């Protein structure tokens, strides 16, 4: 991994998420500097969850004009995808316990992301592979607004799978250098 996880995450956002248009809603908040990247260096679930909860609370009191969405990255923990999924489930439970259901939703990314039913080497997994384990905290109001203007949002996953499947091996190596 890089000496600067935040820079590596911004590069992934710019080149993969926005560059490949995997999230057609990310370009505007990026250009308006409304995406916050938080890198947690915690190595224990309890301390990591505290930071995650702190970030939920911080985003809840921050104007969407200032920070529309938060990318919460974990730099030194949850390397195992299944450990990450367990943590993600607990994070979702905490979001609900804190009364943020309907206000925020979580999206998941991991260097070893593997969709249920997919093989580990299937290209479709690239749509959710990131340089670090990441929990993306999305404001539901903001998402609802952009979805109203976007034709056929339900087609986004299939379009994204087609995009990553069409990449050459060299393009995959260039865009995903952190994958082994």
PyMOL commands that set and color helices and strands:
alter all, ss='L'
color gray80, all
select helices_A, chain A and resi 5-18+26-31+45-60+81-97+123-128+140-149+153-165+169-175
alter helices_A, ss='H'
color red, helices_A
select strands_A, chain A and resi 35-40+69-74+104-109+133-139
alter strands_A, ss='S'
color yellow, strands_A
deselect
rebuild
show_as cartoon
